[in-house]
C-alpha cells in the first residue's frame, strides 16, 4: 500500500493539514494516519473513501485500494496470475494518477507513474497469449504517460526513449486508439524540439486509422495543422483545421476511450486556438482559446495542460509545449 500512502501524504500536504488535523477529520488516531502514509497499514474501503472525500481527491485515492477483499486475497496468493481484471486494474490506476496530476503536478506523480508503468510491463510479460494484446496495450499506456512526464520535466532524451518503447508496445497491441495516443505524444516531442515536418508526419500517421476514436483523430488533425503552420505550410494547415472540425462534429463524448476523460468540446476548441496561434492569427487564437477554456469542466480548467494556454495568450508565461530549438533535446 505504499502508493496509497505516498498519494495520501501528497494530498494531505497540499491541503495544508497536519497528521493530527487529518486524523480528527476522519475520526482515527494520528498513529493510524502515520501508518497509512508509511504503507504499514492498509485502509478499509470505507476509510479510504472518507480520506478521499476530505482530501478532495475525487476518487484518485480510494481507487488505489481494491474494493473486493476476496480479489485482493486471491492476488496476494497468486501474484503472478494475469487475467482481464488485472489488466483493467493497471489501466484504471494510470487514469487515477492522471486525474491526481490535474490537481497537483506531473513532478508530484512521476515516481508513482514510473512504478505503475513498470507494473504494466511486468503484467504484459506474465500475460498468457490470449491476453497479451490487451496487456501490452496497457504497457503502452503506462510508457506513454511516463514519457509525457519526462517531456514535461524537460528530460527530452528520456522522453524519446520511453515514447519510442510506447509506440512499439502499442503497435504490438493492434489497438488503434493505443497506437494513436503513443504516436501523438511522440509527435508533440518532435514539434517542441523543432522538427515541425517530422511532427506533422507523425500526427498524420496517428490519425489515419479510422478505427481510432474520432475525438483522438480530431485532436491529431489540429496538431498536424499546428505543426504545418510552424513549417510554413499555412494553406495545408487551414485544410487540416477544417478536417479537425469535421471530425469533432462526429464525436460521441459519452463513449471516449479509456483514460481520455479530458477530451471535451471545450478542449478541442482550445486546441484549435493553439493551432491558430502557430499560424499567427493572434486575435482569433485568443478568442478560441478563451472560449474553449471557459467551456471546459471546472476541474479541467485547474489542470496545467489547460491553464498554460490561458497564461500564454495573456503573456504571463510560456506553455511547456511551445517550439524550442532542436539543441534543447
SVG drawing of the C-alpha trace seen along z (x, -y; Angstrom):
<svg xmlns="http://www.w3.org/2000/svg" viewBox="-23 -40 45 58">
<polyline fill="none" stroke="black" stroke-width="0.4" points="0.0,0.0 3.0,-2.3 1.3,-4.0 -1.7,-4.8 0.5,-6.2 2.6,-8.4 -0.5,-9.7 -2.3,-10.4 0.7,-12.2 1.0,-14.4 -2.7,-15.3 -2.6,-16.0 0.3,-18.4 -1.3,-20.1 -4.4,-20.5 -2.3,-22.2 -3.2,-19.6 -1.0,-18.0 -1.4,-14.3 -3.3,-15.1 -5.6,-17.5 -6.4,-14.9 -6.9,-12.2 -9.5,-14.4 -11.4,-14.9 -11.7,-11.2 -12.2,-10.0 -9.0,-8.0 -5.8,-8.5 -2.6,-10.3 -0.6,-7.0 -3.1,-5.5 -2.5,-8.3 1.2,-7.8 0.9,-4.0 -1.2,-4.6 1.2,-7.0 4.2,-4.7 2.4,-1.8 2.5,0.4 -1.3,0.4 -4.0,1.0 -7.1,-1.1 -10.5,0.5 -12.6,-0.8 -14.8,-3.0 -11.9,-4.8 -10.3,-5.2 -13.4,-6.8 -13.6,-9.2 -10.0,-10.2 -10.6,-10.7 -13.5,-13.0 -11.7,-15.0 -8.6,-15.5 -10.6,-16.3 -9.1,-13.5 -12.2,-12.8 -11.7,-9.0 -7.9,-9.0 -7.0,-8.0 -9.9,-5.5 -9.2,-3.9 -5.7,-2.8 -7.1,0.0 -9.1,3.0 -12.8,2.8 -13.2,6.6 -11.3,8.2 -11.7,11.7 -10.0,10.4 -7.2,8.8 -6.6,12.1 -6.7,14.1 -4.0,11.8 -1.9,12.0 -1.9,15.8 -1.2,15.9 0.8,12.7 1.9,13.9 -1.6,14.6 -2.7,12.2 -6.4,12.1 -8.6,9.4 -9.4,7.9 -5.6,7.4 -5.2,5.6 -8.2,3.3 -6.7,2.5 -3.4,1.4 -5.2,-0.8 -7.5,-2.4 -4.5,-3.0 -2.9,-5.1 -6.1,-7.0 -6.4,-7.8 -2.8,-9.1 -3.5,-11.3 -6.5,-12.8 -4.4,-13.3 -1.8,-15.1 -4.6,-17.5 -4.8,-18.6 -1.0,-18.7 1.8,-18.5 3.5,-15.9 6.6,-16.1 4.5,-15.0 3.1,-11.9 6.1,-10.9 7.5,-8.3 4.1,-6.7 3.7,-6.8 7.1,-5.1 6.1,-2.3 2.7,-1.8 4.4,-1.7 6.8,1.0 3.8,2.9 2.1,2.7 5.2,4.1 5.5,6.9 1.8,7.7 2.4,7.9 5.3,10.2 3.3,12.5 0.1,12.5 -1.0,15.6 -1.1,15.4 -4.9,14.8 -4.5,11.7 -1.1,10.5 -2.5,7.8 -4.6,6.2 -1.8,6.3 0.8,4.9 -1.7,2.2 -1.8,1.3 2.0,1.2 1.9,-1.2 -0.4,-3.4 2.0,-3.4 5.1,-4.1 3.3,-6.9 2.3,-8.5 5.9,-8.1 7.3,-9.6 5.0,-12.5 6.2,-13.1 9.8,-13.1 8.8,-15.5 7.1,-18.0 10.2,-17.9 12.5,-18.8 14.1,-15.3 13.8,-15.1 16.2,-12.2 14.4,-10.0 11.1,-11.1 12.2,-10.0 13.4,-6.5 10.2,-5.9 7.8,-7.1 9.6,-5.0 9.0,-2.0 5.4,-3.0 4.9,-3.1 6.4,0.4 4.1,1.7 1.1,0.0 1.9,1.5 2.0,5.0 -1.3,4.4 -3.0,3.8 -5.3,1.3 -5.9,-1.8 -6.5,-4.1 -3.3,-3.0 -1.2,-3.5 -2.8,-6.9 -2.1,-8.0 1.6,-7.0 2.3,-8.4 0.6,-11.6 2.8,-12.1 5.8,-11.3 4.7,-14.0 4.5,-16.6 8.0,-15.8 9.2,-16.3 7.3,-19.5 8.6,-21.0 12.2,-20.1 12.0,-22.0 11.2,-19.3 7.9,-20.5 7.9,-18.4 8.6,-15.2 5.9,-16.1 3.4,-16.8 4.1,-13.3 3.6,-11.7 0.3,-13.4 -0.8,-12.4 0.1,-8.8 -1.6,-8.8 -5.0,-9.9 -5.1,-7.8 -6.5,-4.6 -10.3,-5.2 -10.6,-2.6 -9.2,-5.2 -11.8,-7.3 -12.9,-10.5 -12.0,-12.7 -8.4,-11.5 -8.3,-11.9 -9.8,-15.4 -7.0,-16.4 -4.4,-15.0 -5.7,-16.9 -5.5,-20.1 -2.0,-19.2 -1.0,-18.4 -2.3,-21.9 -0.2,-23.4 2.9,-21.6 2.3,-22.6 1.9,-26.2 5.3,-26.1 6.7,-24.5 5.3,-27.5 2.6,-25.4 -0.3,-27.7 -2.7,-26.6 -2.3,-23.0 -2.7,-24.0 -6.1,-25.6 -7.2,-22.4 -6.3,-20.4 -8.2,-22.7 -11.3,-22.1 -10.7,-18.3 -10.4,-18.7 -13.7,-20.5 -15.3,-17.8 -14.1,-15.0 -15.1,-16.9 -18.6,-17.1 -18.8,-13.3 -17.6,-12.7 -19.7,-10.8 -18.3,-12.2 -20.2,-9.6 -18.1,-6.8 -14.5,-8.0 -11.5,-5.6 -10.1,-4.5 -8.3,-7.4 -9.3,-10.1 -11.6,-11.9 -10.2,-15.4 -11.4,-15.2 -14.4,-17.6 -15.7,-20.1 -14.0,-22.9 -10.7,-21.1 -10.8,-20.6 -11.8,-24.2 -8.9,-25.3 -6.5,-23.2 -8.0,-24.8 -6.9,-28.1 -3.4,-26.8 -3.1,-25.9 -4.3,-29.4 -1.6,-30.8 1.0,-28.9 -0.4,-30.5 0.0,-34.0 -3.8,-34.6 -3.4,-36.1 -6.8,-37.7 -8.8,-34.7 -6.5,-32.3 -7.0,-34.2 -10.8,-34.1 -10.8,-30.4 -8.6,-29.6 -10.6,-31.7 -13.9,-30.3 -12.7,-26.7 -11.2,-27.1 -14.5,-28.6 -16.4,-25.7 -14.3,-23.0 -15.4,-21.4 -14.2,-23.3 -12.0,-20.5 -10.2,-20.5 -9.6,-24.3 -7.3,-24.0 -5.0,-21.5 -1.7,-22.8 -2.4,-21.5 -5.3,-23.9 -4.1,-26.8 -0.8,-27.1 -2.5,-28.4 -4.6,-31.0 -1.3,-32.2 0.4,-32.2 -2.2,-34.3 -2.2,-36.8 1.6,-37.0 2.1,-35.6 4.3,-32.6 5.3,-30.2 3.4,-26.9 5.6,-23.8 4.9,-22.7 5.9,-25.8 8.5,-25.2 12.1,-25.1 15.4,-24.9 16.4,-21.4 19.6,-21.5 17.4,-21.5 16.7,-17.8"/>
</svg>
